[in-house]
Amino acid sequence: MIKSVKIKGKKLANHKSSKKRILVNEKKRKTNISRKNATRTVVKKAVKAIETKDKAAILPAMKAAESKLAKSAKKVMPKKRASRKISRLAKSANKAAK
């Protein structure tokens, strides 16, 4: 049984379903923040590898970034934004590898 739900010290919901919805939304919000931060970190690592023009570091960093962006599409960000980021990273990685 779900007891009274409090967010920032305020008692909010009265109905059982709305109490559950508050809990689920909070859990999903934290998950999305974590996913977004992880994606951002991997992309930053790839950009850093590209800027240093270290060919050995570019490939694994790009693979990780592309994978993470593809997985976060439709969950944390729109599909087209993820696709655009992948494309731009790949373009700059190819330029740096030459």
C-alpha positions as CSV (number, residue, x, y, z in Angstrom):
1,M,0.0,0.0,0.0
2,I,1.3,3.4,-1.0
3,K,1.2,5.9,1.9
4,S,1.1,9.6,1.6
5,V,3.6,10.9,-1.0
6,K,5.6,13.9,-0.1
7,I,7.8,16.0,-2.4
8,K,9.8,18.8,-0.9
9,G,7.8,18.5,2.3
10,K,4.4,18.9,0.7
11,K,1.7,16.2,0.8
12,L,0.3,16.0,-2.7
13,A,-1.8,13.2,-3.9
14,N,-5.0,11.7,-2.4
15,H,-5.8,8.9,-4.9
16,K,-3.9,5.7,-4.9
17,S,-3.2,5.9,-8.7
18,S,-2.0,9.5,-8.4
19,K,0.3,8.6,-5.5
20,K,1.8,5.8,-7.6
21,R,2.1,8.1,-10.6
22,I,4.1,10.6,-8.6
23,L,6.5,7.9,-7.5
24,V,6.9,6.5,-11.0
25,N,7.5,9.9,-12.5
26,E,10.2,10.7,-10.0
27,K,11.9,7.4,-10.6
28,K,11.8,8.0,-14.4
29,R,13.0,11.6,-14.0
30,K,16.1,10.3,-12.1
31,T,16.7,7.6,-14.7
32,N,16.5,10.1,-17.6
33,I,18.9,12.5,-15.9
34,S,21.4,9.7,-15.4
35,R,21.0,8.6,-19.1
36,K,21.4,12.1,-20.3
37,N,24.5,12.7,-18.2
38,A,26.1,9.4,-19.3
39,T,25.4,10.3,-23.0
40,R,26.9,13.7,-22.6
41,T,30.0,12.3,-20.9
42,V,30.7,9.8,-23.7
43,V,30.2,12.4,-26.4
44,K,32.6,14.8,-24.6
45,K,35.2,12.0,-24.5
46,A,34.8,11.4,-28.2
47,V,35.1,15.1,-29.0
48,K,38.3,15.3,-26.8
49,A,39.8,12.3,-28.7
50,I,38.9,14.0,-32.0
51,E,40.5,17.3,-30.9
52,T,43.7,15.6,-29.9
53,K,43.8,13.8,-33.4
54,D,44.9,10.6,-31.7
55,K,43.9,7.9,-34.2
56,A,44.1,5.1,-31.7
57,A,41.7,6.9,-29.3
58,I,39.2,8.1,-31.9
59,L,37.8,4.8,-33.0
60,P,36.8,3.3,-29.6
61,A,35.5,6.7,-28.4
62,M,33.4,7.1,-31.6
63,K,32.0,3.6,-31.2
64,A,31.0,4.3,-27.6
65,A,29.5,7.7,-28.5
66,E,27.6,6.4,-31.5
67,S,26.2,3.5,-29.5
68,K,25.2,5.6,-26.5
69,L,23.5,8.2,-28.7
70,A,21.6,5.6,-30.7
71,K,20.4,4.0,-27.4
72,S,19.4,7.4,-25.9
73,A,17.3,8.3,-29.1
74,K,13.6,8.3,-28.3
75,K,14.3,8.0,-24.6
76,V,16.2,11.0,-23.6
77,M,16.4,13.0,-26.9
78,P,14.6,13.1,-30.2
79,K,15.7,10.6,-32.9
80,K,16.7,13.2,-35.3
81,R,18.9,15.1,-32.8
82,A,20.7,11.9,-32.0
83,S,21.2,11.1,-35.7
84,R,22.5,14.7,-36.3
85,K,25.0,14.4,-33.4
86,I,26.2,11.0,-34.7
87,S,26.6,12.4,-38.2
88,R,28.5,15.5,-37.0
89,L,30.8,13.4,-34.8
90,A,31.6,11.0,-37.6
91,K,32.3,13.8,-40.0
92,S,34.7,15.5,-37.6
93,A,36.3,12.1,-36.7
94,N,37.0,11.3,-40.4
95,K,38.5,14.8,-40.9
96,A,40.7,14.3,-37.8
97,A,41.8,10.8,-38.9
98,K,43.2,12.1,-42.2
